[in-house]
Amino acid sequence: KQWYQRRVRVSNSDLEHVNNLQIISRDIHELFHLRFLKWILGVHRKTSNVGTYGELGRLPLILDALKLTCDYFDRCKTLPENSLVKRAFLEQKRLDLSWYHNINQIRSKFSHGTSKFNSINVFQNQRTIFVNNLFSALTQSSKLEYYSKVKKDFKIEEYLNCTIFKYRAALTRLRISAHTLEIECGRYGSSSNSLPRDLRLCRYCKEVQNIETVESEEHALFECPLYSKFRSTYLLGYQNQTMNTTKSSDSFNTFDNINNTNHYPSDSCSPKMFQLSKFCYKIFKYRKAFLDHLDDYND
């Protein structure tokens, strides 16, 4: 963070960038940051940045850099007059150079009346702007339609405490649409044009059950017969396996009735999240095996 503080040129334009997630994500330092976060989550590089920030409750580096820069500015003001750093600071002030000018503008913007400037207030203000814009982008994204139903608060999700990486990564992929279900893959189709939503059909239901139904996250979780045996094992608390969209949208927050807690690592996430994570891993693995077999059969 201190290295980034020295590299970045914090200005009023940077404050405006907090309102634009696309501009933030194009910053070279933030690109590296996002790549690291996606590696932690176990998702591919093209995964939604909104989902990545949301799952980890993580803020862009620019917000920390802004606070550190403002703190450093205040520290320079209090240094002894004969120190080299203080002399350089005063020279910046005399010439009104960009670093001093930009930070001073930021201070003026957030100093209300005679109240003392506080870098924490700047940070909290920009955090609020970022979170509001994150949720705004989330609700407007067709790609993250399911995630918008299950993401309620800006915080790191409980299930990420699961110590078994492959389980929690599977749940992450389901939540933020970094999976291979048709609802996501059909978005890109077989050409440059995406398939209409109602044509992104579950292949098992279509070719085995002779039923045309969209392969959405809700369908995989609660409806598809292909995963019945896993559902009865890991989602035993659900009496109605064909829950409607409204109920399923609350499933990550009200998953209270799971009974099977065998092999649960008690020092990580809760039993309900562990079971749900394991369920996602099992169905993704089983789905791949089924589709591979189906393709071989058709060939």
Salt bridges, closest charged atoms under 4 A:
ASP14 OD1 - HIS17 ND1 3.79
GLU16 OE2 - LYS109 NZ 3.73
ASP27 OD2 - HIS29 ND1 3.33
GLU30 OE2 - HIS33 ND1 2.73
GLU55 OE2 - ARG175 NE 2.77
ASP64 OD2 - LYS1 NZ 3.23
ASP71 OD2 - LYS67 NZ 2.90
ASP74 OD1 - ARG107 NH1 2.34
GLU81 OE2 - LYS86 NZ 3.02
GLU91 OE2 - ARG94 NH2 2.61
ASP96 OD1 - HIS101 ND1 3.30
GLU145 OE1 - ARG197 NH1 3.23
GLU157 OE2 - LYS151 NZ 2.52
GLU157 OE2 - ARG175 NH2 3.58
GLU184 OE2 - LYS143 NZ 2.38
GLU184 OE1 - ARG187 NE 3.30
GLU207 OE2 - ARG203 NE 3.58
GLU215 OE2 - ARG287 NE 2.78
GLU217 OE2 - HIS179 NE2 2.92
GLU218 OE2 - LYS149 NZ 2.98
GLU223 OE1 - HIS219 ND1 3.19
ASP256 OD1 - LYS272 NZ 3.62
ASP292 OD2 - LYS288 NZ 3.02
ASP295 OD1 - ARG203 NH2 2.96
